[in-house]
Amino acid sequence: MMKTNLGFANDFLEQILELSADAQIERRTMAIDRPAIDRLNGEVAAYGKVLAVLTGLLKREEFNAIIRKIGLAEPTPERVN
């Protein structure tokens, strides 16, 4: 299993959050009838999806690290009855 660099992942997560915030601020300052607002709506939705995936991966990696730390990651022999 490949180990994840959580520092890099957290930095990437922060960058996505900043980009999303910038797009939301730009969207709020535009007139409602401008065509560019559709592009910004798509950007904000895409950033939200990326954030959901990244946070899910980070939570999984943190969970796996806890499992490895307490020693539950060792394979156990299966019992045949």
Chimera marker file (.cmm) of the C-alpha trace (Angstrom):
<marker_set name="trace">
<marker id="1" x="0.000" y="0.000" z="0.000" r="1" g="1" b="0" radius="0.5"/>
<marker id="2" x="1.311" y="3.433" z="-0.888" r="1" g="1" b="0" radius="0.5"/>
<marker id="3" x="1.578" y="5.935" z="1.956" r="1" g="1" b="0" radius="0.5"/>
<marker id="4" x="-0.019" y="9.308" z="1.397" r="1" g="1" b="0" radius="0.5"/>
<marker id="5" x="1.766" y="12.563" z="2.173" r="1" g="1" b="0" radius="0.5"/>
<marker id="6" x="-0.935" y="14.210" z="4.273" r="1" g="1" b="0" radius="0.5"/>
<marker id="7" x="0.920" y="17.534" z="4.313" r="1" g="1" b="0" radius="0.5"/>
<marker id="8" x="0.754" y="17.726" z="0.526" r="1" g="1" b="0" radius="0.5"/>
<marker id="9" x="-2.903" y="16.679" z="0.546" r="1" g="1" b="0" radius="0.5"/>
<marker id="10" x="-3.756" y="19.330" z="3.130" r="1" g="1" b="0" radius="0.5"/>
<marker id="11" x="-1.950" y="22.005" z="1.100" r="1" g="1" b="0" radius="0.5"/>
<marker id="12" x="-3.866" y="20.964" z="-2.012" r="1" g="1" b="0" radius="0.5"/>
<marker id="13" x="-7.112" y="21.040" z="-0.036" r="1" g="1" b="0" radius="0.5"/>
<marker id="14" x="-6.368" y="24.602" z="1.107" r="1" g="1" b="0" radius="0.5"/>
<marker id="15" x="-5.678" y="25.697" z="-2.479" r="1" g="1" b="0" radius="0.5"/>
<marker id="16" x="-8.980" y="24.242" z="-3.668" r="1" g="1" b="0" radius="0.5"/>
<marker id="17" x="-10.794" y="26.013" z="-0.821" r="1" g="1" b="0" radius="0.5"/>
<marker id="18" x="-9.185" y="29.322" z="-1.818" r="1" g="1" b="0" radius="0.5"/>
<marker id="19" x="-10.104" y="28.866" z="-5.479" r="1" g="1" b="0" radius="0.5"/>
<marker id="20" x="-13.664" y="27.989" z="-4.519" r="1" g="1" b="0" radius="0.5"/>
<marker id="21" x="-13.946" y="31.024" z="-2.260" r="1" g="1" b="0" radius="0.5"/>
<marker id="22" x="-12.591" y="33.296" z="-5.014" r="1" g="1" b="0" radius="0.5"/>
<marker id="23" x="-15.122" y="31.914" z="-7.509" r="1" g="1" b="0" radius="0.5"/>
<marker id="24" x="-17.966" y="32.380" z="-5.017" r="1" g="1" b="0" radius="0.5"/>
<marker id="25" x="-16.934" y="35.969" z="-4.303" r="1" g="1" b="0" radius="0.5"/>
<marker id="26" x="-16.695" y="36.732" z="-8.030" r="1" g="1" b="0" radius="0.5"/>
<marker id="27" x="-20.093" y="35.104" z="-8.609" r="1" g="1" b="0" radius="0.5"/>
<marker id="28" x="-21.734" y="37.229" z="-5.913" r="1" g="1" b="0" radius="0.5"/>
<marker id="29" x="-20.402" y="40.479" z="-7.362" r="1" g="1" b="0" radius="0.5"/>
<marker id="30" x="-21.743" y="39.801" z="-10.883" r="1" g="1" b="0" radius="0.5"/>
<marker id="31" x="-25.055" y="40.846" z="-12.284" r="1" g="1" b="0" radius="0.5"/>
<marker id="32" x="-27.500" y="37.924" z="-12.283" r="1" g="1" b="0" radius="0.5"/>
<marker id="33" x="-28.136" y="38.005" z="-16.028" r="1" g="1" b="0" radius="0.5"/>
<marker id="34" x="-24.486" y="37.747" z="-17.099" r="1" g="1" b="0" radius="0.5"/>
<marker id="35" x="-23.528" y="34.561" z="-18.979" r="1" g="1" b="0" radius="0.5"/>
<marker id="36" x="-20.312" y="34.273" z="-16.972" r="1" g="1" b="0" radius="0.5"/>
<marker id="37" x="-22.350" y="33.437" z="-13.892" r="1" g="1" b="0" radius="0.5"/>
<marker id="38" x="-23.112" y="30.018" z="-15.402" r="1" g="1" b="0" radius="0.5"/>
<marker id="39" x="-19.383" y="29.353" z="-15.744" r="1" g="1" b="0" radius="0.5"/>
<marker id="40" x="-18.815" y="30.358" z="-12.127" r="1" g="1" b="0" radius="0.5"/>
<marker id="41" x="-21.695" y="28.181" z="-10.943" r="1" g="1" b="0" radius="0.5"/>
<marker id="42" x="-20.016" y="25.252" z="-12.698" r="1" g="1" b="0" radius="0.5"/>
<marker id="43" x="-16.655" y="26.108" z="-11.130" r="1" g="1" b="0" radius="0.5"/>
<marker id="44" x="-18.110" y="26.276" z="-7.636" r="1" g="1" b="0" radius="0.5"/>
<marker id="45" x="-19.888" y="22.936" z="-8.131" r="1" g="1" b="0" radius="0.5"/>
<marker id="46" x="-16.696" y="21.311" z="-9.454" r="1" g="1" b="0" radius="0.5"/>
<marker id="47" x="-14.644" y="22.621" z="-6.533" r="1" g="1" b="0" radius="0.5"/>
<marker id="48" x="-17.250" y="21.209" z="-4.172" r="1" g="1" b="0" radius="0.5"/>
<marker id="49" x="-16.954" y="17.774" z="-5.782" r="1" g="1" b="0" radius="0.5"/>
<marker id="50" x="-13.151" y="17.857" z="-5.608" r="1" g="1" b="0" radius="0.5"/>
<marker id="51" x="-13.309" y="18.872" z="-1.956" r="1" g="1" b="0" radius="0.5"/>
<marker id="52" x="-15.686" y="16.007" z="-1.184" r="1" g="1" b="0" radius="0.5"/>
<marker id="53" x="-13.344" y="13.489" z="-2.797" r="1" g="1" b="0" radius="0.5"/>
<marker id="54" x="-10.233" y="14.883" z="-1.104" r="1" g="1" b="0" radius="0.5"/>
<marker id="55" x="-11.769" y="15.010" z="2.362" r="1" g="1" b="0" radius="0.5"/>
<marker id="56" x="-13.063" y="11.470" z="1.919" r="1" g="1" b="0" radius="0.5"/>
<marker id="57" x="-9.584" y="10.261" z="0.952" r="1" g="1" b="0" radius="0.5"/>
<marker id="58" x="-7.993" y="12.099" z="3.873" r="1" g="1" b="0" radius="0.5"/>
<marker id="59" x="-10.483" y="10.605" z="6.328" r="1" g="1" b="0" radius="0.5"/>
<marker id="60" x="-9.820" y="7.138" z="4.914" r="1" g="1" b="0" radius="0.5"/>
<marker id="61" x="-6.047" y="7.591" z="5.196" r="1" g="1" b="0" radius="0.5"/>
<marker id="62" x="-6.373" y="8.842" z="8.782" r="1" g="1" b="0" radius="0.5"/>
<marker id="63" x="-8.582" y="5.857" z="9.625" r="1" g="1" b="0" radius="0.5"/>
<marker id="64" x="-6.084" y="3.450" z="8.035" r="1" g="1" b="0" radius="0.5"/>
<marker id="65" x="-3.238" y="5.074" z="9.986" r="1" g="1" b="0" radius="0.5"/>
<marker id="66" x="-5.130" y="4.508" z="13.246" r="1" g="1" b="0" radius="0.5"/>
<marker id="67" x="-5.807" y="0.884" z="12.316" r="1" g="1" b="0" radius="0.5"/>
<marker id="68" x="-2.108" y="0.341" z="11.516" r="1" g="1" b="0" radius="0.5"/>
<marker id="69" x="-1.069" y="2.060" z="14.742" r="1" g="1" b="0" radius="0.5"/>
<marker id="70" x="-3.155" y="-0.183" z="16.974" r="1" g="1" b="0" radius="0.5"/>
<marker id="71" x="-2.112" y="-3.281" z="15.037" r="1" g="1" b="0" radius="0.5"/>
<marker id="72" x="-5.398" y="-4.284" z="13.459" r="1" g="1" b="0" radius="0.5"/>
<marker id="73" x="-3.983" y="-4.135" z="9.942" r="1" g="1" b="0" radius="0.5"/>
<marker id="74" x="-2.282" y="-7.525" z="10.284" r="1" g="1" b="0" radius="0.5"/>
<marker id="75" x="-3.981" y="-10.175" z="8.175" r="1" g="1" b="0" radius="0.5"/>
<marker id="76" x="-5.661" y="-12.872" z="10.219" r="1" g="1" b="0" radius="0.5"/>
<marker id="77" x="-5.884" y="-16.456" z="9.052" r="1" g="1" b="0" radius="0.5"/>
<marker id="78" x="-9.371" y="-17.449" z="8.011" r="1" g="1" b="0" radius="0.5"/>
<marker id="79" x="-11.018" y="-20.224" z="9.928" r="1" g="1" b="0" radius="0.5"/>
<marker id="80" x="-12.428" y="-23.130" z="8.016" r="1" g="1" b="0" radius="0.5"/>
<marker id="81" x="-15.240" y="-24.897" z="9.813" r="1" g="1" b="0" radius="0.5"/>
<link id1="1" id2="2" r="1" g="1" b="0" radius="0.2"/>
<link id1="2" id2="3" r="1" g="1" b="0" radius="0.2"/>
<link id1="3" id2="4" r="1" g="1" b="0" radius="0.2"/>
<link id1="4" id2="5" r="1" g="1" b="0" radius="0.2"/>
<link id1="5" id2="6" r="1" g="1" b="0" radius="0.2"/>
<link id1="6" id2="7" r="1" g="1" b="0" radius="0.2"/>
<link id1="7" id2="8" r="1" g="1" b="0" radius="0.2"/>
<link id1="8" id2="9" r="1" g="1" b="0" radius="0.2"/>
<link id1="9" id2="10" r="1" g="1" b="0" radius="0.2"/>
<link id1="10" id2="11" r="1" g="1" b="0" radius="0.2"/>
<link id1="11" id2="12" r="1" g="1" b="0" radius="0.2"/>
<link id1="12" id2="13" r="1" g="1" b="0" radius="0.2"/>
<link id1="13" id2="14" r="1" g="1" b="0" radius="0.2"/>
<link id1="14" id2="15" r="1" g="1" b="0" radius="0.2"/>
<link id1="15" id2="16" r="1" g="1" b="0" radius="0.2"/>
<link id1="16" id2="17" r="1" g="1" b="0" radius="0.2"/>
<link id1="17" id2="18" r="1" g="1" b="0" radius="0.2"/>
<link id1="18" id2="19" r="1" g="1" b="0" radius="0.2"/>
<link id1="19" id2="20" r="1" g="1" b="0" radius="0.2"/>
<link id1="20" id2="21" r="1" g="1" b="0" radius="0.2"/>
<link id1="21" id2="22" r="1" g="1" b="0" radius="0.2"/>
<link id1="22" id2="23" r="1" g="1" b="0" radius="0.2"/>
<link id1="23" id2="24" r="1" g="1" b="0" radius="0.2"/>
<link id1="24" id2="25" r="1" g="1" b="0" radius="0.2"/>
<link id1="25" id2="26" r="1" g="1" b="0" radius="0.2"/>
<link id1="26" id2="27" r="1" g="1" b="0" radius="0.2"/>
<link id1="27" id2="28" r="1" g="1" b="0" radius="0.2"/>
<link id1="28" id2="29" r="1" g="1" b="0" radius="0.2"/>
<link id1="29" id2="30" r="1" g="1" b="0" radius="0.2"/>
<link id1="30" id2="31" r="1" g="1" b="0" radius="0.2"/>
<link id1="31" id2="32" r="1" g="1" b="0" radius="0.2"/>
<link id1="32" id2="33" r="1" g="1" b="0" radius="0.2"/>
<link id1="33" id2="34" r="1" g="1" b="0" radius="0.2"/>
<link id1="34" id2="35" r="1" g="1" b="0" radius="0.2"/>
<link id1="35" id2="36" r="1" g="1" b="0" radius="0.2"/>
<link id1="36" id2="37" r="1" g="1" b="0" radius="0.2"/>
<link id1="37" id2="38" r="1" g="1" b="0" radius="0.2"/>
<link id1="38" id2="39" r="1" g="1" b="0" radius="0.2"/>
<link id1="39" id2="40" r="1" g="1" b="0" radius="0.2"/>
<link id1="40" id2="41" r="1" g="1" b="0" radius="0.2"/>
<link id1="41" id2="42" r="1" g="1" b="0" radius="0.2"/>
<link id1="42" id2="43" r="1" g="1" b="0" radius="0.2"/>
<link id1="43" id2="44" r="1" g="1" b="0" radius="0.2"/>
<link id1="44" id2="45" r="1" g="1" b="0" radius="0.2"/>
<link id1="45" id2="46" r="1" g="1" b="0" radius="0.2"/>
<link id1="46" id2="47" r="1" g="1" b="0" radius="0.2"/>
<link id1="47" id2="48" r="1" g="1" b="0" radius="0.2"/>
<link id1="48" id2="49" r="1" g="1" b="0" radius="0.2"/>
<link id1="49" id2="50" r="1" g="1" b="0" radius="0.2"/>
<link id1="50" id2="51" r="1" g="1" b="0" radius="0.2"/>
<link id1="51" id2="52" r="1" g="1" b="0" radius="0.2"/>
<link id1="52" id2="53" r="1" g="1" b="0" radius="0.2"/>
<link id1="53" id2="54" r="1" g="1" b="0" radius="0.2"/>
<link id1="54" id2="55" r="1" g="1" b="0" radius="0.2"/>
<link id1="55" id2="56" r="1" g="1" b="0" radius="0.2"/>
<link id1="56" id2="57" r="1" g="1" b="0" radius="0.2"/>
<link id1="57" id2="58" r="1" g="1" b="0" radius="0.2"/>
<link id1="58" id2="59" r="1" g="1" b="0" radius="0.2"/>
<link id1="59" id2="60" r="1" g="1" b="0" radius="0.2"/>
<link id1="60" id2="61" r="1" g="1" b="0" radius="0.2"/>
<link id1="61" id2="62" r="1" g="1" b="0" radius="0.2"/>
<link id1="62" id2="63" r="1" g="1" b="0" radius="0.2"/>
<link id1="63" id2="64" r="1" g="1" b="0" radius="0.2"/>
<link id1="64" id2="65" r="1" g="1" b="0" radius="0.2"/>
<link id1="65" id2="66" r="1" g="1" b="0" radius="0.2"/>
<link id1="66" id2="67" r="1" g="1" b="0" radius="0.2"/>
<link id1="67" id2="68" r="1" g="1" b="0" radius="0.2"/>
<link id1="68" id2="69" r="1" g="1" b="0" radius="0.2"/>
<link id1="69" id2="70" r="1" g="1" b="0" radius="0.2"/>
<link id1="70" id2="71" r="1" g="1" b="0" radius="0.2"/>
<link id1="71" id2="72" r="1" g="1" b="0" radius="0.2"/>
<link id1="72" id2="73" r="1" g="1" b="0" radius="0.2"/>
<link id1="73" id2="74" r="1" g="1" b="0" radius="0.2"/>
<link id1="74" id2="75" r="1" g="1" b="0" radius="0.2"/>
<link id1="75" id2="76" r="1" g="1" b="0" radius="0.2"/>
<link id1="76" id2="77" r="1" g="1" b="0" radius="0.2"/>
<link id1="77" id2="78" r="1" g="1" b="0" radius="0.2"/>
<link id1="78" id2="79" r="1" g="1" b="0" radius="0.2"/>
<link id1="79" id2="80" r="1" g="1" b="0" radius="0.2"/>
<link id1="80" id2="81" r="1" g="1" b="0" radius="0.2"/>
</marker_set>
